[in-house]
Amino acid sequence: MFESLDFLYVPARELEASVRYYVDVLGGVLRWKIHAFNAWVARVDLAKEGPPVLLADHKHGVGPQLVYRVADFDAAVAELRARGWTPDGEPFEIPSGPCASFRDPTGNQLAIYENRRPEATRHFDGRFDRAD
């Protein structure tokens, strides 16, 4: 059901400080930073392979949220519900498509999404919005 781990969504209450740390200290590459849906989100690539880090100022909690891509969001939700899965609230949209967050029994945050708009994240490359 899970096709790939596409993003690590990381809480960043002070986005600029987090971006500086991930870029200047850890050596990551800032690909974009945008303001949308009342939130700031920045993409930082830390490794040559593997999922990018999405630093988000609206994300609360401790630790990253693992975001997995599924081929068919509606079918995945139906199958997971049949197994006793419970999402954290209603599905919502991210730039790439529908998404649902959930937690494992320990409280770790995960999410599934369908990449219905693959061009969406490529549209952000090189975009660096400024704070108001």
trRosetta pair geometry for C-beta under 8 A, 3 or more apart (Angstrom, degrees):
i j d omega theta_ij theta_ji phi_ij phi_ji
1 70 5.9 -15 166 -127 77 108
1 76 5.6 124 -172 -121 112 97
1 79 6.6 -150 -108 89 140 146
1 80 7.8 139 167 -59 161 94
2 5 7.7 24 166 -60 121 65
2 68 4.5 -36 -144 176 110 139
2 69 7.4 104 -164 67 63 47
2 70 6.3 -59 -106 -86 44 79
2 112 7.3 -112 -104 -113 86 105
3 68 7.3 143 44 174 61 86
3 69 4.7 -53 60 94 110 94
3 70 6.2 155 -4 -112 97 26
3 71 6.0 113 -53 -49 128 78
4 68 6.9 172 88 -151 33 69
4 69 5.2 7 54 39 81 110
5 8 7.9 31 161 -60 108 76
5 50 7.9 -14 91 -159 110 74
5 51 5.3 -92 125 -36 86 135
5 66 5.9 -48 -141 -168 110 102
5 67 7.3 109 -162 72 63 48
5 68 5.6 -43 -99 -97 56 75
6 51 5.5 117 154 -118 18 114
6 67 5.7 -64 64 102 87 94
6 68 6.9 126 8 -131 86 23
6 69 4.9 71 -29 -32 130 106
6 113 7.7 -84 48 56 139 111
6 115 7.7 157 -95 -65 166 121
7 51 5.2 -165 -91 -179 17 124
7 52 6.3 -25 -120 67 72 75
7 53 7.8 111 -167 -125 72 18
7 54 5.2 4 -170 -6 122 120
7 66 8.0 151 85 -161 58 37
7 67 4.1 -1 60 52 97 125
8 51 5.4 130 -18 103 82 120
8 52 7.3 -144 31 103 81 35
8 53 5.1 -33 74 -109 105 64
8 54 6.9 170 80 21 48 72
8 64 4.3 -12 -177 -173 95 148
8 65 7.4 145 -165 66 48 45
8 66 6.6 -21 -109 -102 67 55
8 67 7.4 -158 -78 15 20 89
9 54 5.0 -23 -109 69 62 109
9 56 6.0 -4 -170 3 89 132
9 59 5.9 -179 153 -107 100 153
9 64 6.1 136 65 -166 45 78
9 65 4.1 -22 63 58 108 101
9 66 7.9 -137 21 -51 84 10
9 67 5.6 77 -21 -32 109 119
9 109 7.8 -84 72 116 110 125
9 111 7.2 26 9 16 140 134
10 18 7.6 176 113 -173 116 139
10 53 5.5 -4 0 -168 130 100
10 54 6.7 158 20 75 76 50
10 55 5.4 -33 74 -102 102 58
10 56 6.9 145 70 19 48 79
10 59 7.0 133 110 86 22 152
10 64 4.7 -38 -86 -100 76 89
10 65 7.8 -159 -67 19 34 70
11 56 6.7 -55 -113 70 35 81
11 59 4.2 -136 -96 105 66 98
11 60 6.1 75 -118 -118 130 15
11 61 5.8 -176 -49 59 139 65
11 62 7.3 -62 25 -98 142 22
11 63 7.9 49 12 53 108 23
11 64 8.0 -150 2 -94 70 43
12 15 4.9 82 125 -102 118 58
12 17 8.0 -179 -171 69 95 78
12 18 3.7 -81 -143 7 118 169
12 19 7.7 74 -173 -38 152 69
12 42 7.6 -48 63 33 164 105
12 55 3.9 34 -22 -176 153 96
12 56 5.9 129 30 52 95 29
12 57 5.6 -61 89 -78 81 56
12 59 7.0 50 17 50 64 107
13 57 6.3 81 -138 -146 24 72
14 17 4.1 19 117 27 116 119
14 18 6.2 146 87 -20 66 89
14 57 7.7 77 -71 -116 8 102
15 18 5.6 -63 -148 39 31 111
15 19 6.1 31 157 -21 69 105
15 33 7.7 124 159 -152 126 119
15 40 4.7 -55 -61 105 169 133
15 42 6.3 131 -173 -7 107 119
15 55 6.0 131 -139 131 79 115
15 56 7.8 -27 -101 -162 107 12
15 57 4.5 -61 -50 -61 111 111
16 19 5.7 -50 -145 34 31 111
16 20 6.4 32 155 -18 64 105
16 131 8.0 -55 -55 -30 120 138
17 20 5.8 -53 -149 36 31 112
17 21 6.4 32 152 -20 64 107
18 21 5.7 -55 -149 36 32 112
18 22 6.2 24 158 -13 67 109
18 42 7.6 160 96 48 105 130
18 55 4.8 165 121 -155 133 142
19 22 6.0 -60 -144 42 28 105
19 23 6.0 11 162 -5 66 116
19 30 6.2 44 -165 -100 106 127
19 33 6.7 -2 -103 -91 148 135
19 42 5.1 -15 -93 100 113 171
19 44 6.9 178 -133 -64 67 126
19 55 6.2 -156 -70 60 72 159
20 23 6.2 -68 -140 48 23 100
20 24 5.2 -9 179 11 68 122
20 25 7.6 61 133 -7 67 94
21 24 6.8 -52 -105 51 16 89
21 25 5.0 -24 -159 27 57 125
21 26 6.6 48 145 -7 66 102
22 25 7.4 -9 -56 53 11 87
22 26 5.1 -34 -149 42 41 128
22 28 4.5 -23 154 32 86 139
22 30 7.9 110 94 -75 106 83
22 44 4.4 37 134 161 137 172
22 46 6.9 -86 -169 -81 98 103
22 53 6.4 -138 -145 83 147 146
22 55 6.7 -146 -7 -51 152 135
23 26 7.3 18 -22 55 9 83
23 27 7.5 21 -172 -141 33 7
23 28 5.2 -82 -92 69 48 82
23 29 7.2 82 -123 -105 89 16
23 30 5.3 -22 -86 -37 132 101
23 44 6.4 -124 -63 -129 79 123
26 46 6.1 -34 141 -128 126 106
27 46 7.6 89 81 -146 74 67
28 44 4.1 46 142 172 143 108
28 45 6.0 162 -164 76 89 41
28 46 4.4 -45 -97 -90 107 63
28 53 7.0 -52 -132 35 158 124
29 44 6.8 152 70 -158 38 63
29 45 4.8 -13 55 55 96 98
30 33 6.7 -16 -175 -37 116 104
30 42 6.4 -37 -143 180 98 114
30 43 7.4 117 -161 82 52 58
30 44 5.6 -31 -95 -101 56 79
30 128 7.7 56 138 -98 123 114
31 43 4.3 -42 58 95 110 110
31 44 7.0 -177 6 -95 84 24
31 45 5.9 72 -38 -18 116 101
31 52 7.0 -45 12 -140 140 150
31 124 7.5 71 126 114 97 98
31 125 6.0 -55 175 -125 98 67
31 126 7.6 -55 179 -45 59 41
32 42 6.9 -166 99 -145 49 56
32 43 5.1 32 47 32 81 107
32 124 4.1 123 143 149 173 100
32 125 6.0 -109 -51 -107 121 21
32 126 6.6 -15 -86 28 92 18
32 127 4.7 30 -142 57 111 77
32 128 6.6 -141 -147 -70 52 59
33 40 6.9 6 -178 -173 92 96
33 41 7.4 -175 -148 94 53 41
33 42 4.0 -9 -104 -104 87 94
33 43 7.7 -147 -70 20 50 62
33 127 7.4 -143 51 108 45 69
33 128 5.1 39 44 -133 96 65
33 129 6.1 -124 108 38 77 75
34 40 7.4 173 90 -147 38 54
34 41 5.9 -13 60 61 82 84
34 42 7.8 159 16 -85 56 49
34 124 5.7 -81 -38 -135 136 119
34 127 5.9 29 -77 111 99 120
34 129 5.1 85 -131 -2 44 124
35 39 7.1 -177 -148 89 59 33
35 40 5.2 -27 -96 -93 79 70
35 129 4.8 -127 7 110 91 154
35 131 7.5 124 -60 -102 140 53
36 39 6.8 -27 72 59 51 76
36 41 7.3 -46 40 21 91 111
36 95 7.5 54 100 -65 159 109
38 58 6.9 90 109 -83 82 141
39 56 6.0 9 168 -165 127 94
39 57 6.0 -180 -160 61 77 83
39 58 3.7 -66 -112 -12 121 129
40 56 7.2 163 89 -147 56 47
40 57 4.5 39 52 9 97 123
40 58 7.7 145 36 -19 56 86
40 129 7.9 -144 -126 76 88 120
40 131 7.5 -19 -88 -91 139 92
41 54 5.6 -4 -171 -178 107 99
41 55 6.8 157 -155 80 51 52
41 56 4.8 -5 -105 -100 85 82
41 57 7.7 -127 -68 11 49 74
42 54 7.3 158 76 -157 39 51
42 55 4.6 -9 56 55 94 105
43 52 5.1 19 -166 149 96 143
43 53 7.3 144 -156 78 48 52
43 54 5.7 -22 -97 -101 68 71
43 55 8.0 -164 -76 18 20 76
43 121 7.8 97 -69 -165 156 108
43 124 7.1 107 3 113 132 133
44 52 6.6 157 75 -173 38 93
44 53 4.7 -21 65 66 93 104
44 55 6.4 39 0 -15 114 110
45 52 5.0 -56 -90 -113 66 98
45 53 7.7 177 -89 22 21 78
46 50 7.9 -42 70 83 90 118
46 52 7.6 139 8 -139 75 52
46 53 5.8 52 -19 -10 114 118
47 50 4.8 25 74 43 132 118
51 67 7.7 158 -162 57 151 87
53 64 7.6 -92 -132 -112 88 133
54 67 8.0 5 24 9 132 142
56 59 3.9 80 86 -11 113 113
59 65 7.1 -132 -153 0 130 123
61 65 7.6 73 73 -56 142 101
61 109 6.0 82 121 -33 164 141
63 108 7.0 -60 101 -131 143 78
63 109 7.1 161 92 25 96 101
64 109 7.6 -136 125 68 37 106
65 101 7.0 -35 -160 -132 143 107
65 109 3.8 -57 -107 115 91 115
65 110 6.5 175 -168 -93 77 18
65 111 5.8 44 156 -9 117 107
66 108 7.7 18 8 154 107 110
66 109 7.4 155 19 101 64 64
66 110 5.0 -19 64 -118 92 77
66 111 7.3 -179 91 28 48 68
67 99 7.5 -22 -146 -142 111 123
67 110 7.6 160 -83 -169 36 54
67 111 4.6 -13 -113 67 75 107
67 112 7.7 162 -162 -91 59 18
67 113 6.3 4 -178 6 103 115
68 110 6.9 3 1 -176 107 103
68 111 7.0 174 26 87 67 52
68 112 5.3 -29 74 -106 91 69
68 113 7.6 155 83 24 43 68
69 112 7.6 113 -127 -159 12 66
69 113 6.2 -44 -109 74 58 76
69 114 7.1 95 -161 -117 74 31
69 115 5.5 -5 -140 -24 124 107
70 73 6.0 125 77 -88 115 49
70 75 7.9 -157 149 72 125 86
70 76 4.1 0 169 -55 162 158
70 112 5.0 22 -14 -174 120 115
70 113 7.2 160 23 72 83 24
70 114 5.8 -55 73 -81 79 76
71 75 7.8 -22 84 59 86 125
71 76 7.7 139 49 -47 62 114
71 114 7.2 15 138 -126 15 97
72 75 3.9 32 106 26 121 116
72 76 6.1 157 85 -20 64 87
72 114 6.5 22 -138 -107 15 135
73 76 5.8 -61 -146 37 26 110
73 77 6.3 26 158 -19 65 106
73 91 7.6 99 165 -142 126 146
73 97 6.7 -159 -41 139 143 118
73 98 4.6 117 160 77 169 117
73 99 7.9 -85 -130 -74 133 29
73 100 7.7 136 -166 -5 103 105
73 112 7.0 155 -128 127 77 103
73 113 6.8 -17 -99 -165 117 33
73 114 3.6 -99 -41 -20 103 123
73 116 7.8 -53 -10 -40 127 111
74 77 5.9 -52 -147 35 29 110
74 78 6.4 28 155 -17 63 107
74 98 7.9 47 -52 74 71 156
75 78 5.7 -55 -147 38 31 111
75 79 6.2 28 156 -17 66 108
76 79 5.8 -56 -144 39 29 108
76 80 6.1 26 158 -16 65 110
76 112 5.7 -137 129 153 144 153
76 114 7.7 173 17 -63 130 102
77 80 6.0 -58 -144 41 27 108
77 81 6.2 29 157 -20 64 108
77 87 7.5 -18 -136 -44 101 132
77 91 7.1 -51 -94 -66 150 130
77 100 6.2 100 -100 -3 110 157
77 112 7.6 -171 -69 79 74 134
78 81 5.9 -55 -146 36 27 111
78 82 6.5 30 154 -22 62 106
79 82 5.7 -54 -152 32 31 114
79 83 6.8 24 151 -13 63 107
80 83 5.7 -61 -154 39 36 109
80 85 3.6 -28 158 31 93 156
80 112 7.8 -177 -31 3 155 154
81 84 7.8 109 -174 -23 32 7
81 85 5.6 -84 -78 61 35 91
81 86 7.9 81 -117 -83 71 44
85 102 6.6 -14 -176 -144 99 163
86 102 6.7 144 91 -135 49 112
87 90 7.6 88 103 -108 132 11
87 91 7.1 -22 162 -65 170 66
87 100 4.5 -64 -127 178 139 115
87 101 6.5 102 -168 71 88 47
87 102 4.9 -86 -121 -75 51 98
88 100 7.9 149 43 175 67 72
88 101 4.5 -42 49 99 114 98
88 102 5.6 178 -11 -98 84 38
88 103 6.4 72 -55 -15 117 92
89 92 7.7 18 111 -32 115 109
89 101 7.1 24 45 55 96 101
91 98 5.3 14 168 -174 129 105
91 99 6.5 153 -161 75 80 36
91 100 4.6 -53 -102 -75 80 94
92 98 7.6 149 82 -151 25 61
92 99 5.8 -33 71 66 72 90
92 100 7.6 133 19 -89 67 47
93 97 7.1 -93 -143 168 76 20
93 98 6.1 -49 -98 -97 63 50
93 99 6.9 117 -133 17 15 91
94 97 6.8 -3 60 54 79 38
94 98 8.0 102 21 -155 75 7
94 99 4.7 43 -7 -17 110 140
94 113 6.0 -36 35 -126 126 149
95 117 6.7 -109 152 85 63 127
95 120 3.9 170 151 159 99 133
95 121 6.2 129 98 -65 130 67
95 123 7.9 -139 180 49 136 118
95 124 7.7 44 145 -34 176 124
96 113 6.2 81 86 143 114 133
96 114 7.8 -165 129 98 95 41
96 115 4.9 -44 173 -125 119 66
96 116 6.9 127 155 40 61 61
96 117 5.4 -161 -148 62 38 82
96 118 7.0 39 -141 -93 96 35
96 120 5.1 -157 -82 55 52 134
96 121 6.1 -8 -68 -29 104 104
97 113 5.7 134 77 173 91 95
97 114 4.6 -86 121 84 145 72
97 115 5.7 -176 7 -121 131 14
97 116 3.5 119 -102 19 126 95
97 117 5.7 165 -57 12 81 83
98 113 6.4 178 93 -145 45 71
98 114 5.7 19 52 34 87 100
98 116 7.1 51 4 -4 78 130
99 111 5.6 15 -177 173 103 121
99 112 7.0 174 -148 89 59 43
99 113 3.9 -18 -97 -93 85 103
100 111 6.4 171 86 -152 40 76
100 112 5.7 -3 54 54 88 86
100 113 7.7 169 16 -77 57 60
101 109 6.6 -19 -166 -164 107 96
101 110 7.3 151 -156 86 59 42
101 111 4.6 -35 -99 -94 61 98
102 109 7.9 149 84 -152 33 53
102 110 5.7 -25 70 70 79 89
102 111 7.0 143 19 -94 68 46
102 112 7.9 7 13 0 112 92
103 106 7.9 -132 168 70 96 49
103 107 5.3 -16 -174 -143 131 34
103 108 6.3 146 -155 68 74 39
103 109 5.8 -38 -98 -95 79 50
103 110 7.0 145 -105 21 27 80
104 107 7.2 -48 67 21 67 17
104 108 4.8 4 32 51 109 96
104 110 6.5 66 -35 -6 91 122
115 118 5.3 53 159 -81 111 78
117 120 4.2 62 118 -32 111 115
118 121 7.8 -56 -174 29 43 92
118 122 7.5 32 142 -5 68 114
119 122 5.4 -68 -156 46 50 113
119 123 6.1 65 147 -39 78 99
120 123 5.8 -53 -163 18 29 118
120 124 7.7 23 148 -17 59 99
121 124 5.7 -48 -163 25 47 113
121 125 7.9 71 143 -42 63 82
122 125 5.8 -20 -166 -12 49 116
123 127 7.8 10 133 -19 62 141
124 127 4.9 -97 -163 35 57 124
